[in-house]
Amino acid sequence: MKRLTLLTLLLALCTTVRAQDTPAVRARVEPDSIGIGDRFDYVIEVDKDLVQVVQFPEFTPAHHGEIELVESLPVDTLSREGRRLRLLKRYRLAAFEEGRYNLGAARVLYADKNIVDTLRSHDSVYLEVTTFRIDSTSQSIYDLKPQKNLPFRFREISGFLYLGAWILVLLTGIFFALRYWLASRGKGLGDLFKPAPPQPPHVVAIRALEALHHQKLWQNNRHKQYYSQLTDILRTYIDGRWGVSAMEMTSDEIIAAMRTVELQDKARMDLTAILRDADLVKFAKATPDGEQNEADYLKAYYFVEETKLVNDGPETVEDEQIKMKN
């Protein structure tokens, strides 16, 4: 009997020592009474041994929509005495509904050697949320006031008016300066909007021939396109130079029309050769060699150079066209 009593006492003592070694958990709110929309801190404190491991929970408020988590602050060490540590964890929350809330007991996960357990604080935590109280007997309630219309003031737009006046003065000065500059050169303001005078037909033709040469059409076996563009350049030049509607004529009609024009025999023969070669390529699907292609290009180039109008006197292109018609 004595041995049984002694064994019971030893078991009770071990249980008491183990209970003392288990970390202690406490919880509170700071402050415990707030107004709607205010923030408060849910605080958990743990006293534990140095080798014991505790894990604070991810705080999820039980009253969803009424209490919301704003910020979870890192764990802080409040004190250390020998092997004992005091840890503190803060959760910053906000409440949006009036009432008294039971936030429950704090829960902390605890691990020590082969022991894994959930520790709870002894008491539940309560929060009081209040709102503004309006005494309608002593305070009168009024409707919202309508928007007040203020009188118009000149200074509200004076800056825009001054800016517009300065811009008007600047534009006027630019106008008269430009007018004076043009008058000193014998021109008027209307000369600024006149279209550029048309370029002489031979200038247009030479530029078109140079552009055609850079395309390298016949070098890429595009002979038909090459001769079509070459003859179109000559037709346009003949129309602009002598007033012959060559764009609407066949090769034979162009040759016949050019018999009334004063030309050197070489120029007439070159024009005929180019038109005949072009017809063979376009209609008979002939494929000339590179030497012939280059030769026809040079014939067209020198035809323009040898027949271009050199304006040494009062005679112009229009004068020569009138002379041909007569």
Secondary structure, 3 states (H helix, E strand, C coil): CHHHHHHHHHHHHHHHHHHHHCCEEEEEEECCEEECCCEEEEEEEEEEECCCEEECCCCCCCCCCCEEEEEECCCEEEEEECCEEEEEEEEEEEECCCEEEEEECCEEEEEECCEEEEEECCCCEEEEEECCCCCCCCCCCCCCCCCCCCCCCCHHHHHHHHHHHHHHHHHHHHHHHHHHHHHCCCCCHHHHHCCCCCCCHHHHHHHHHHHHHHHCCHHHCCHHHHHHHHHHHHHHHHHHHHCCCHHHCCHHHHHHHHHHCCCCHHHHHHHHHHHHHHHHHHHCCCCCCHHHHHHHHHHHHHHHHHHCCCCCCCCCHHHHHHHHHC
